[in-house]
Amino acid sequence: MLDTNVVVSAFIRPDGPPGQIVKLLLAGEVELVTCPAMVDELRRTLTRPGVRKYLLASRPELVGRLAQLEALANLVQGTGNIEIQLRDPDDVVFLVAAVEGRAGFLVTGDADLLVVGQYEDVHIVTPRTFLDWVKADSAK
């Protein structure tokens, strides 16, 4: 599961860790779990003027990239309940979706989620930590 901030960062800096994760996803080396709330938040975020000014892609290119990610994703509803209190209640839906989709990781730059570390079988990590895990796993 990729948090919205990771996908936005991937679109802004395709060569950074978030962009590398999206490349792994597009190459079929990792799988993506997402939910309607994340997709909606991503669409809203990408249209904000403060974000748009950093995006090199045109609007049609962004629409195409989003469609590609959605087509590859395992879409879950993210509407279940979990037994945890998060500092930011708006983040609960992402953790719920990660659990519902049986994601091994929730990749985020959000300190409110990172402080949790792990919930059930979902490891909550930064993009760099996730890339390190993928590299170590592929070296086995």
Secondary structure, 3 states (H helix, E strand, C coil): CECHHHHHHHHHCCCCHHHHHHHHHHCCCCCCEECHHHHHHHHHHHHCHHHHCCCCCCHHHHHHHHHHHHHHCEECCCCCCCCCCCCCHHHHHHHHHHHHCCCCEEECCCHHHHCCCEECCEEEECHHHHHHHHHHHHCC
